[in-house]
């Protein structure tokens, strides 16, 4: 959701993400619906067809922010087999960026596959931990410099506005039991706004490539020096994304923006 740096540089990457702290950028609360199709494939035994839909919501709350991502996709492989997957993810992040609650459920070919729930907390630059309710008895350490989803987007947008070409930071959203990630982002030149565009996409944007790595994975598996996946997109300075391509290595999936609408900000007394 997509190796730029070797695993030996992990500590430096995480600390550099923390050092880039800046005033929080204002994000646009919104709901976006994307259609999913096959962008490209590699190899003879990979995916040959993709059809699906993804819905994303980000909303401001008086005590923080909430975000949801729901998608369903059918993938046809060269062998003729079809895999249908549905996933629902919901999270809440506190206004100070120190607390996160997360909940993910998924099914594959109609059978329940995953049920992930938990809470995570960061203690400033010292890192933090994630405590899972499901699976039970699972606890993961979050490295120094880790960021939760809203704070990560705010820092990335601020880096874009400041003209930075690289942004790196630790990342955790609780959508997997694989552990925390770090994300290295290559930021392209500012693209001027278009007054004739959709009202939520009239401002400046940047082409960005985000490479996601699982923390510690490369220390165990040399093949993990390649990212888990790469995410290419046009990212607006209000946090809205379009022209998305998610590259998993043996195939890539395109997400075309079909519906975009604002979500009203809450009235907080």
Backbone as numpy.savetxt, mean C-alpha at the origin, in Angstrom:
# Nx Ny Nz CAx CAy CAz Cx Cy Cz
0.99 -3.15 -4.03 0.47 -2.97 -4.03 1.26 -2.70 -4.03
6.33 -4.02 -5.81 5.73 -2.94 -6.19 5.20 -2.65 -4.85
15.91 -5.54 -6.83 15.94 -4.88 -5.48 16.60 -3.56 -5.66
15.86 -2.52 -4.92 16.44 -1.20 -5.09 17.58 -1.03 -4.13
17.50 -1.67 -2.97 18.56 -1.58 -1.97 18.79 -2.94 -1.38
20.04 -3.35 -1.14 20.33 -4.64 -0.54 19.90 -4.69 0.91
19.75 -5.92 1.42 19.26 -6.07 2.79 20.20 -5.46 3.80
21.49 -5.39 3.49 22.45 -4.83 4.44 22.18 -3.36 4.71
21.46 -2.71 3.78 21.18 -1.28 3.95 19.84 -1.02 4.62
19.19 -2.06 5.12 17.84 -1.92 5.67 17.79 -0.90 6.79
18.71 -0.99 7.74 18.68 -0.06 8.88 18.80 1.38 8.40
19.67 1.61 7.42 19.82 2.96 6.91 18.56 3.44 6.23
17.90 2.55 5.47 16.68 2.92 4.79 15.60 3.33 5.78
15.44 2.54 6.83 14.40 2.83 7.81 14.69 4.14 8.54
15.94 4.36 8.89 16.28 5.59 9.57 16.11 6.79 8.66
16.40 6.62 7.36 16.23 7.74 6.44 14.76 8.09 6.32
13.88 7.08 6.39 12.45 7.37 6.35 12.04 8.18 7.56
12.59 7.85 8.73 12.25 8.60 9.93 12.79 10.02 9.85
13.98 10.18 9.26 14.60 11.50 9.20 13.85 12.44 8.26
13.02 11.89 7.37 12.32 12.71 6.40 11.00 13.22 6.94
10.78 13.08 8.25 9.53 13.53 8.84 9.27 14.99 8.50
8.03 15.32 8.19 7.65 16.67 7.80 6.22 16.89 8.24
5.75 18.14 8.22 4.35 18.39 8.56 3.43 17.53 7.71
2.35 17.05 8.34 1.45 16.13 7.65 0.80 16.81 6.45
0.87 16.15 5.29 0.22 16.66 4.09 -1.27 16.38 4.17
-2.07 17.29 3.61 -3.51 17.13 3.60 -3.91 16.14 2.51
-4.60 15.08 2.89 -5.07 14.07 1.95 -6.56 14.26 1.69
-7.00 13.89 0.48 -8.40 14.03 0.10 -9.17 12.77 0.47
-10.13 12.86 1.39 -10.98 11.69 1.65 -11.75 11.32 0.38
-11.75 10.03 0.04 -12.37 9.66 -1.22 -12.69 8.17 -1.27
-13.54 7.83 -2.23 -13.84 6.45 -2.58 -13.48 6.27 -4.05
-12.74 5.23 -4.35 -12.32 4.97 -5.73 -12.60 3.51 -6.07
-13.09 3.29 -7.28 -13.35 1.94 -7.77 -12.52 1.73 -9.04
-11.78 0.62 -9.07 -10.89 0.31 -10.18 -11.29 -1.02 -10.81
-11.21 -1.11 -12.14 -11.37 -2.40 -12.81 -9.99 -3.01 -12.99
-9.90 -4.33 -12.77 -8.63 -5.05 -12.79 -8.53 -5.91 -14.04
-7.41 -5.78 -14.76 -7.16 -6.58 -15.95 -5.69 -6.99 -15.99
-5.38 -7.93 -16.85 -4.00 -8.36 -17.03 -3.24 -7.29 -17.81
-2.10 -6.84 -17.25 -1.25 -5.87 -17.95 -0.20 -6.56 -18.79
0.49 -7.56 -18.23 1.49 -8.32 -18.96 1.79 -9.60 -18.21
2.40 -10.55 -18.91 2.74 -11.83 -18.30 4.13 -12.24 -18.73
4.80 -13.04 -17.89 6.14 -13.54 -18.19 6.15 -15.06 -18.00
6.75 -15.78 -18.91 6.84 -17.23 -18.75 5.65 -17.95 -19.36
5.79 -19.27 -19.52 4.78 -20.08 -20.19 3.68 -20.57 -19.26
3.90 -20.52 -17.96 2.94 -21.11 -17.03 2.30 -20.04 -16.14
2.27 -18.83 -16.60 1.78 -17.73 -15.79 0.30 -17.47 -16.07
-0.17 -16.35 -15.54 -1.55 -15.93 -15.71 -1.77 -15.47 -17.15
-2.90 -15.84 -17.74 -3.20 -15.43 -19.11 -4.41 -14.50 -19.18
-5.16 -14.39 -18.08 -6.33 -13.51 -18.08 -6.66 -13.10 -16.65
-7.06 -11.85 -16.48 -7.49 -11.32 -15.18 -8.72 -10.46 -15.39
-9.73 -10.65 -14.53 -10.92 -9.79 -14.54 -11.37 -9.60 -13.10
-11.58 -8.34 -12.72 -12.00 -8.11 -11.35 -12.22 -6.64 -11.06
-12.44 -6.35 -9.80 -12.72 -4.99 -9.36 -12.14 -4.77 -7.97
-11.65 -3.56 -7.74 -11.12 -3.18 -6.43 -11.76 -1.87 -6.00
-12.20 -1.82 -4.75 -12.75 -0.59 -4.19 -11.85 -0.14 -3.04
-11.52 1.14 -3.03 -10.67 1.70 -1.98 -11.36 2.92 -1.38
-11.33 3.00 -0.06 -11.90 4.15 0.65 -10.89 4.66 1.67
-10.69 5.98 1.69 -9.90 6.61 2.75 -10.72 7.77 3.29
-10.94 7.77 4.61 -11.78 8.79 5.22 -11.12 9.34 6.47
-11.28 10.64 6.66 -10.80 11.27 7.88 -11.79 11.00 9.00
-11.27 10.86 10.21 -12.11 10.69 11.40 -11.63 11.69 12.45
-12.47 11.96 13.41 -12.09 12.94 14.43 -10.89 12.49 15.25
-10.72 11.19 15.38 -9.61 10.68 16.18 -8.52 10.03 15.32
-8.60 10.22 14.00 -7.60 9.61 13.14 -8.10 9.48 11.71
-7.94 8.30 11.13 -8.39 8.05 9.76 -8.74 6.58 9.61
-9.64 6.28 8.69 -10.02 4.90 8.40 -9.78 4.63 6.93
-9.52 3.37 6.62 -9.28 3.00 5.23 -9.76 1.57 5.01
-10.29 1.35 3.80 -10.82 0.03 3.43 -10.38 -0.30 2.02
-10.12 -1.56 1.78 -9.84 -2.03 0.43 -10.53 -3.38 0.25
-11.43 -3.44 -0.71 -12.15 -4.67 -1.02 -11.93 -5.00 -2.48
-11.57 -6.24 -2.76 -11.43 -6.59 -4.16 -11.82 -8.04 -4.40
-12.23 -8.28 -5.62 -12.49 -9.64 -6.09 -11.91 -9.77 -7.49
-11.24 -10.86 -7.73 -10.54 -11.03 -8.99 -10.56 -12.49 -9.40
-10.70 -12.73 -10.69 -10.62 -14.08 -11.25 -9.41 -14.13 -12.16
-8.51 -15.08 -11.92 -7.29 -15.22 -12.71 -7.29 -16.58 -13.40
-7.08 -16.57 -14.70 -7.00 -17.80 -15.49 -5.54 -18.05 -15.83
-5.07 -19.27 -15.55 -3.68 -19.64 -15.80 -3.54 -20.37 -17.14
-2.29 -20.45 -17.61 -2.02 -21.11 -18.89 -2.48 -22.56 -18.88
-2.51 -23.17 -17.70 -2.95 -24.56 -17.57 -4.45 -24.72 -17.76
-5.18 -23.59 -17.72 -6.64 -23.64 -17.81 -7.32 -23.49 -16.46
-6.55 -23.61 -15.38 -7.12 -23.46 -14.04 -7.53 -22.01 -13.79
-8.60 -21.83 -13.03 -9.08 -20.50 -12.65 -9.05 -20.35 -11.14
-8.51 -19.22 -10.69 -8.48 -18.91 -9.26 -9.29 -17.66 -9.03
-10.28 -17.76 -8.16 -11.11 -16.61 -7.80 -10.84 -16.23 -6.35
-10.47 -14.99 -6.15 -10.09 -14.55 -4.81 -10.87 -13.29 -4.43
-11.37 -13.27 -3.19 -12.04 -12.11 -2.64 -11.34 -11.72 -1.33
-11.12 -10.43 -1.16 -10.42 -9.94 0.03 -11.10 -8.67 0.53
-11.26 -8.59 1.84 -11.78 -7.39 2.49 -10.79 -6.98 3.59
-10.34 -5.74 3.52 -9.41 -5.22 4.52 -9.93 -3.91 5.06
-9.83 -3.71 6.37 -10.23 -2.46 6.99 -9.22 -2.11 8.07
-8.89 -0.82 8.16 -7.94 -0.38 9.17 -8.31 0.98 9.71
-7.81 1.28 10.89 -7.96 2.59 11.52 -6.62 2.99 12.09
-6.22 4.25 11.85 -4.95 4.77 12.37 -5.22 6.02 13.20
-4.61 6.11 14.35 -4.80 7.26 15.23 -4.22 8.52 14.60
-4.69 9.67 15.04 -4.27 10.94 14.46 -2.77 11.18 14.63
-2.17 10.65 15.69 -0.74 10.86 15.89 0.12 9.81 15.18
-0.54 8.86 14.49 0.19 7.85 13.74 0.83 6.77 14.58
0.46 6.66 15.85 1.10 5.70 16.75 0.31 4.42 16.95
-0.98 4.41 16.60 -1.80 3.23 16.82 -2.50 2.80 15.53
-2.67 1.48 15.39 -3.33 0.92 14.21 -4.15 -0.28 14.62
-5.36 -0.37 14.13 -6.14 -1.60 14.22 -6.38 -2.10 12.80
-6.42 -3.41 12.61 -6.53 -3.95 11.27 -7.33 -5.24 11.28
-7.99 -5.49 10.14 -8.86 -6.66 10.01 -8.89 -7.06 8.54
-8.50 -8.27 8.23 -8.53 -8.76 6.86 -9.16 -10.14 6.82
-10.04 -10.35 5.83 -10.60 -11.67 5.58 -10.54 -11.93 4.08
-10.28 -13.17 3.72 -10.20 -13.50 2.30 -10.69 -14.92 2.06
-11.10 -15.15 0.80 -11.50 -16.49 0.39 -10.92 -16.76 -0.99
-10.63 -18.03 -1.25 -10.12 -18.46 -2.54 -11.01 -19.57 -3.06
-11.56 -19.36 -4.26 -12.49 -20.31 -4.87 -13.63 -20.67 -3.93
-14.10 -19.66 -3.19 -15.25 -19.83 -2.32 -14.96 -20.37 -0.94
-13.72 -20.74 -0.66 -13.35 -21.27 0.65 -12.56 -20.23 1.44
-12.92 -20.08 2.73 -12.23 -19.11 3.58 -10.74 -19.44 3.62
-9.93 -18.40 3.43 -8.49 -18.58 3.33 -7.75 -17.94 4.48
-8.09 -16.68 4.79 -7.38 -15.93 5.82 -8.34 -15.18 6.72
-7.96 -15.04 7.97 -8.66 -14.20 8.93 -7.59 -13.58 9.80
-7.30 -12.31 9.57 -6.22 -11.61 10.26 -6.80 -10.42 11.00
-6.53 -10.34 12.29 -7.01 -9.22 13.10 -5.96 -8.88 14.15
-5.88 -7.60 14.48 -4.93 -7.24 15.52 -4.80 -5.74 15.70
-3.87 -5.38 16.56 -3.55 -3.98 16.84 -2.04 -3.82 16.82
-1.60 -2.63 16.49 -0.17 -2.34 16.47 0.05 -0.96 17.07
1.24 -0.78 17.63 1.58 0.50 18.26 3.04 0.83 18.00
3.29 2.10 17.72 4.65 2.59 17.52 5.01 3.53 18.66
6.26 3.44 19.08 6.77 4.29 20.16 7.79 5.25 19.58
7.29 6.20 18.77 8.18 7.17 18.15 9.23 6.50 17.29
10.49 6.97 17.39 11.58 6.45 16.58 12.08 5.10 17.06
11.56 4.62 18.19 12.05 3.36 18.77 11.42 2.13 18.13
10.48 2.30 17.22 9.78 1.15 16.65 8.57 0.80 17.48
8.14 -0.45 17.40 6.95 -0.84 18.15 6.67 -2.31 17.97
5.41 -2.70 18.10 5.05 -4.11 17.92 3.61 -4.23 17.45
3.33 -5.37 16.85 1.98 -5.72 16.39 1.55 -6.97 17.13
0.37 -6.92 17.71 -0.18 -8.05 18.46 -1.44 -8.53 17.74
-1.40 -9.77 17.27 -2.51 -10.33 16.50 -3.51 -11.02 17.42
-4.79 -10.78 17.19 -5.83 -11.56 17.84 -6.06 -12.84 17.06
-5.94 -12.72 15.73 -6.03 -13.86 14.82 -4.97 -13.69 13.74
-4.07 -14.64 13.59 -3.87 -15.87 14.37 -3.49 -15.56 15.82
-3.90 -16.43 16.72 -3.65 -16.23 18.14 -2.16 -16.38 18.45
-1.71 -15.67 19.46 -0.35 -15.80 19.99 0.72 -15.38 18.99
0.37 -14.52 18.03 1.37 -14.02 17.10 1.68 -12.57 17.44
2.96 -12.29 17.60 3.43 -10.94 17.89 4.64 -10.65 17.03
4.68 -9.45 16.43 5.78 -9.09 15.54 6.37 -7.74 15.95
7.69 -7.66 15.94 8.38 -6.40 16.22 8.37 -5.53 14.98
8.12 -4.25 15.17 8.15 -3.28 14.08 9.42 -2.45 14.21
10.27 -2.45 13.18 11.57 -1.76 13.28 11.42 -0.26 13.46
12.48 0.36 13.96 12.51 1.81 14.07 12.28 2.44 12.71
11.52 3.50 12.67 11.22 4.18 11.41 10.00 3.65 10.70
9.31 2.67 11.27 8.12 2.13 10.63 6.99 3.16 10.64
6.16 3.10 9.60 5.01 4.00 9.48 3.77 3.18 9.17
2.63 3.65 9.67 1.34 3.06 9.33 0.81 3.73 8.05
-0.26 3.18 7.42 -0.63 3.61 6.07 -0.86 5.10 5.86
-1.66 5.75 6.71 -1.95 7.17 6.49 -0.69 8.01 6.63
0.08 7.77 7.68 1.31 8.54 7.88 2.29 8.30 6.74
2.36 7.06 6.26 3.25 6.77 5.15 2.85 7.58 3.91
1.56 7.63 3.60 1.11 8.41 2.45 1.38 9.90 2.66
1.12 10.40 3.86 1.38 11.82 4.13 2.85 12.16 3.93
3.75 11.30 4.43 5.18 11.56 4.27 5.59 11.47 2.80
5.02 10.52 2.07 5.35 10.38 0.65 4.90 11.61 -0.12
3.68 12.07 0.12 3.18 13.25 -0.57 4.03 14.47 -0.24
4.45 14.60 1.01 5.30 15.72 1.39 6.64 15.65 0.67
7.19 14.43 0.53 8.45 14.27 -0.22 8.26 14.67 -1.67
7.12 14.32 -2.26 6.81 14.73 -3.63 6.78 16.24 -3.75
6.11 16.89 -2.83 5.97 18.34 -2.88 7.31 19.05 -2.71
8.21 18.42 -1.97 9.53 19.02 -1.73 10.52 18.72 -2.86
10.08 17.97 -3.85 10.95 17.69 -4.98 11.94 16.57 -4.77
11.73 15.72 -3.76 12.62 14.60 -3.53 12.41 13.54 -4.61
13.48 12.82 -4.95 13.39 11.77 -5.97 13.30 10.38 -5.37
13.66 10.23 -4.10 13.62 8.93 -3.42 13.00 9.12 -2.04
12.12 8.21 -1.68 11.56 8.19 -0.32 11.57 6.75 0.17
12.14 6.50 1.33 12.19 5.15 1.88 11.73 5.15 3.33
11.02 4.10 3.72 10.53 4.00 5.09 10.03 2.60 5.36
9.98 2.23 6.62 9.33 1.00 7.02 7.83 1.16 6.91
7.11 0.04 6.72 5.67 0.10 6.48 5.00 -1.11 7.11
3.84 -0.88 7.75 3.05 -1.97 8.31 1.59 -1.60 8.25
0.76 -2.54 7.70 -0.69 -2.32 7.68 -1.48 -3.50 8.23
-0.79 -4.60 8.58 -1.48 -5.74 9.16 -2.23 -6.60 8.17
-1.99 -6.43 6.88 -2.72 -7.20 5.87 -2.11 -8.58 5.61
-1.03 -8.90 6.29 -0.37 -10.19 6.11 0.32 -10.59 7.41
0.52 -11.89 7.59 1.28 -12.37 8.74 2.76 -12.52 8.42
3.18 -12.09 7.22 4.58 -12.21 6.83 5.49 -11.27 7.58
4.92 -10.23 8.19 5.73 -9.29 8.95 5.80 -7.93 8.30
6.47 -6.99 8.96 6.56 -5.63 8.43 7.36 -5.58 7.13
7.12 -4.53 6.38 7.82 -4.32 5.12 8.63 -3.03 5.19
9.50 -2.84 4.21 10.00 -1.50 3.95 9.74 -1.22 2.48
9.55 0.07 2.21 9.14 0.50 0.88 10.13 1.54 0.37
10.65 1.29 -0.81 11.53 2.26 -1.47 10.77 2.83 -2.66
10.63 4.15 -2.68 9.81 4.82 -3.68 10.67 5.72 -4.57
10.60 5.50 -5.87 11.23 6.40 -6.84 10.17 7.38 -7.32
10.43 8.67 -7.17 9.46 9.72 -7.47 9.88 10.46 -8.74
9.01 10.49 -9.72 9.29 11.19 -10.97 9.01 12.68 -10.86
9.28 13.39 -11.94 9.12 14.84 -11.96 7.65 15.23 -11.84
7.44 16.41 -11.29 6.08 16.93 -11.13 5.41 17.11 -12.48
4.18 16.59 -12.58 3.35 16.80 -13.76 2.33 17.89 -13.43
2.25 18.95 -14.23 1.33 20.05 -13.90 -0.12 19.59 -13.90
-0.93 20.32 -13.15 -2.35 19.99 -13.07 -3.09 20.31 -14.35
-4.29 19.74 -14.45 -5.12 19.93 -15.64 -6.48 20.46 -15.19
-6.78 21.75 -15.44 -8.05 22.33 -14.99 -9.28 21.66 -15.59
-9.08 20.95 -16.71 -10.23 20.30 -17.37 -10.49 18.90 -16.84
-9.64 18.42 -15.96 -9.77 17.06 -15.44 -10.85 16.97 -14.37
-11.11 15.76 -13.92 -12.01 15.53 -12.79 -11.58 16.44 -11.64
-12.53 17.04 -10.90 -12.18 17.99 -9.83 -11.17 17.44 -8.81
-11.21 16.15 -8.55 -10.28 15.58 -7.58 -8.92 15.25 -8.19
-8.80 15.42 -9.53 -7.53 15.13 -10.21 -7.05 16.31 -11.04
-7.32 17.50 -10.56 -6.91 18.69 -11.29 -5.54 19.20 -10.84
-5.06 18.74 -9.72 -3.81 19.24 -9.16 -2.59 18.54 -9.72
-1.40 18.92 -9.27 -0.15 18.30 -9.73 -0.05 16.85 -9.29
0.69 16.07 -10.09 0.87 14.65 -9.81 2.31 14.26 -10.12
2.65 13.01 -9.77 3.99 12.48 -10.01 3.88 11.01 -10.40
4.67 10.56 -11.37 4.79 9.11 -11.58 5.67 8.54 -10.47
5.22 7.48 -9.82 6.00 6.88 -8.74 6.07 5.37 -8.94
7.17 4.80 -8.50 7.36 3.35 -8.47 7.71 2.96 -7.04
6.88 2.11 -6.45 7.05 1.70 -5.06 7.45 0.22 -5.03
8.60 -0.06 -4.44 9.08 -1.44 -4.31 8.92 -1.88 -2.86
8.21 -3.00 -2.66 7.89 -3.50 -1.31 8.76 -4.73 -1.00
9.40 -4.71 0.17 10.25 -5.81 0.62 9.82 -6.23 2.03
9.80 -7.53 2.28 9.51 -8.02 3.63 10.77 -7.92 4.48
10.66 -7.30 5.64 11.81 -7.11 6.52 12.39 -8.45 6.94
13.70 -8.62 6.76 14.39 -9.83 7.18 14.33 -10.97 6.19
13.49 -10.87 5.18 13.34 -11.98 4.24 14.61 -12.23 3.45
15.31 -11.17 3.04 16.52 -11.32 2.24 17.66 -11.96 3.03
17.62 -11.84 4.36 18.66 -12.47 5.18 18.53 -13.98 5.17
17.31 -14.49 4.88 17.06 -15.92 4.88 17.07 -16.51 3.46
16.76 -15.66 2.48 16.59 -16.16 1.11 17.17 -15.13 0.15
18.26 -15.50 -0.53 18.91 -14.57 -1.44 18.00 -14.13 -2.58
17.06 -15.01 -2.96 16.14 -14.64 -4.04 15.24 -13.48 -3.61
15.14 -13.25 -2.30 14.28 -12.18 -1.79 14.92 -10.81 -1.96
16.11 -10.73 -2.59 16.68 -9.43 -2.86 15.92 -8.70 -3.95
15.00 -9.40 -4.61 14.04 -8.75 -5.48 12.81 -8.38 -4.64
12.09 -7.31 -5.00 10.93 -6.92 -4.20 9.83 -7.98 -4.24
9.02 -8.01 -3.19 7.85 -8.88 -3.19 6.93 -8.51 -4.35
6.78 -7.22 -4.58 6.03 -6.72 -5.71 6.35 -5.24 -5.89
6.04 -4.71 -7.07 6.21 -3.29 -7.35 4.87 -2.68 -7.74
4.69 -1.45 -7.33 3.47 -0.71 -7.61 3.83 0.56 -8.38
3.37 0.64 -9.62 3.60 1.84 -10.44 2.27 2.58 -10.56
2.32 3.90 -10.42 1.08 4.65 -10.46 1.35 6.13 -10.71
0.30 6.83 -11.11 0.33 8.29 -11.08 -0.31 8.70 -9.76
0.45 9.41 -8.93 -0.02 9.78 -7.59 -0.17 11.30 -7.52
-1.37 11.73 -7.19 -1.63 13.16 -7.03 -1.21 13.62 -5.65
-0.98 14.91 -5.52 -0.49 15.45 -4.25 -1.58 15.54 -3.20
-2.78 15.05 -3.50 -3.83 14.92 -2.49 -4.02 13.46 -2.07
-3.14 12.56 -2.57 -3.19 11.16 -2.17 -4.02 10.26 -3.05
-4.61 10.76 -4.11 -5.40 9.96 -5.03 -4.49 9.36 -6.10
-4.74 8.10 -6.45 -3.89 7.40 -7.42 -4.70 6.90 -8.60
-4.10 6.95 -9.78 -4.69 6.29 -10.95 -3.55 5.74 -11.81
-3.88 5.17 -12.95 -2.89 4.55 -13.86 -2.00 3.57 -13.09
-2.63 2.67 -12.37 -1.93 1.76 -11.46 -1.57 0.45 -12.17
-0.34 -0.01 -11.96 0.09 -1.33 -12.40 0.78 -2.01 -11.22
0.33 -3.20 -10.85 0.92 -3.97 -9.76 1.68 -5.14 -10.37
2.99 -5.15 -10.18 3.85 -6.14 -10.83 4.32 -7.17 -9.80
3.90 -8.42 -9.99 4.24 -9.50 -9.06 5.42 -10.35 -9.56
6.05 -9.95 -10.66 7.20 -10.69 -11.17 6.86 -11.53 -12.37
6.02 -12.57 -12.18 5.66 -13.41 -13.33 4.45 -12.87 -14.09
3.75 -11.90 -13.50 2.68 -11.20 -14.21 2.45 -9.85 -13.56
1.76 -8.97 -14.27 1.42 -7.66 -13.75 -0.06 -7.39 -14.00
-0.69 -6.72 -13.05 -2.12 -6.44 -13.12 -2.34 -4.93 -13.18
-3.19 -4.49 -14.09 -3.52 -3.08 -14.22 -4.82 -2.78 -13.50
-4.86 -1.59 -12.86 -6.06 -1.13 -12.18 -6.48 0.20 -12.79
-7.59 0.18 -13.53 -8.08 1.38 -14.21 -9.15 2.05 -13.36
-8.98 3.34 -13.11 -9.92 4.08 -12.28 -11.23 4.30 -13.03
-12.32 3.77 -12.48 -13.64 3.90 -13.10 -14.53 4.90 -12.37
-14.44 4.91 -11.04 -15.30 5.78 -10.23 -14.46 6.48 -9.18
-14.68 7.78 -9.03 -13.98 8.55 -8.01 -14.94 9.57 -7.43
-15.10 9.55 -6.11 -16.00 10.49 -5.48 -15.45 10.90 -4.11
-15.71 12.15 -3.72 -15.20 12.62 -2.42 -16.02 12.05 -1.28
-15.41 11.98 -0.12 -16.09 11.62 1.12 -16.04 12.82 2.04
-17.17 13.19 2.56 -17.24 14.39 3.40 -16.42 14.22 4.67
-15.73 15.27 5.07 -14.97 15.24 6.31 -15.93 15.34 7.50
-15.62 14.71 8.62 -16.52 14.74 9.77 -16.51 16.11 10.45
-17.57 16.41 11.16 -17.61 17.63 11.98 -17.18 17.25 13.39
-16.05 17.75 13.80 -15.49 17.40 15.11 -15.55 18.60 16.04
-16.25 18.44 17.15 -16.39 19.53 18.11 -15.20 19.54 19.07
